[in-house]
Amino acid sequence: MVLSTTALAALAAAAVAGVARAADYALVDQYDKTNFFSEFDFFSGPDPTHGYVDYVDATTANNRQLAGYAGGKGKGGNDAVYLGVDHVNVTQPSGTGRSSVRVSSRKAYTRGLFVADIAHMPAGSAQSSSCGLWPAFWMFGPNWPSSGEIDILEGVNSQQSNAVTLHTSDGCTIQNTAGAVASTKLVSSNCYGSTGCGQQTDEAGTFGSAFNAQGGGIYAVEWTDSAISVWFFPRDSATTQQLSSGGGNATAPPPDTSTFGQPLAAFVGGSSCSIDSHFRDHALTFNTAFCGDWAGKVWSSDAKCAALAGTCEEYVAANPAAFADAYWLINSVKVYQQQQAGNGAATRRSRLDTQSAKFRL
């Protein structure tokens, strides 16, 4: 039997639209102000992406007020995890870079539903349009890229909407974005190595200052053996209210992905990419980089940023105040997994494991 293009698209969409249902998932971990800094490790080595950034350890981050607690969900108080950058000191373009933080979860996960409630992400002032910045919320496994990487929320410089990308070892090609919203475009299909297979979104409010202006929202990632799907729900959506409720109560109804609607980005596996063969043991990671192999490399081709300084490093070094809004406010990250045998696992990583590199050439 030969299937039509429409039928093939429908099958691919079915792989995305809720392989797991509400009854299948259970809350296994929740990270928030009660436990975040005891469950995430700080990376303080040289930036693997060759950025103009000095990642500091936990003690330094605390002493310099680069990590701690601040208001979340658009309110005051200390309800959210704060991860910031140095926005006070002028630095030298030839130096190690502007101080920042990169943290990874001590636990690693294979498959599951990951729900991140983020009130604020790193962005620049209105004048700089985030020039020089490279923030990312992502997941990765050991021995990069053999265990894969999922870039959930990422972008650089004047980018206005989110880029979602997978990185794998050789042998993984994504053919289409079946099931995703129509405005999302497949940028590259081969997931191998540092370029990866990317999907560029075009939905308002998914990234940067526009994301922050609405009080952020929720990014949800469903990773099954057949597909990896990413949804975004703005702060005022009914789904955000549902996903934010229940706190850490494991008896609260688990999310039902069949009610999520179309994902922002969808990567369907199948014969061209075995998801289970290319993705395993991922740590959840937040970081804010400057310049480097992406933001720095495309600096001269970004007209708005190039007009500010000759190089990315020169601009970042001389303009600390431009990065006063370059911080994460994380209300919570919840991890749900299916309870049937073989449908998900979590393992505790060593501190060394969380130092694994992320590359972009």
Beta strands, then each sheet from edge to edge (+ up, - down):
strand 1: 25-31
strand 2: 40-42
strand 3: 53-55
strand 4: 67-70
strand 5: 80-83
strand 6: 98-100
strand 7: 102-110
strand 8: 112-120
strand 9: 133-140
strand 10: 149-154
strand 11: 163-167
strand 12: 185-186
strand 13: 197-200
strand 14: 217-223
strand 15: 227-234
strand 16: 265-268
strand 17: 282-290
strand 18: 328-338
strand 19: 345-348
sheet 1: 1+ 18- 5+ 4-
sheet 2: 1+ 18- 8+ 14- 15+ 16-
sheet 3: 2+ 7- 17+ 9- 10+ 11- 13+ 12-
sheet 4: 2+ 7- 19+
sheet 5: 3+ 6+
end
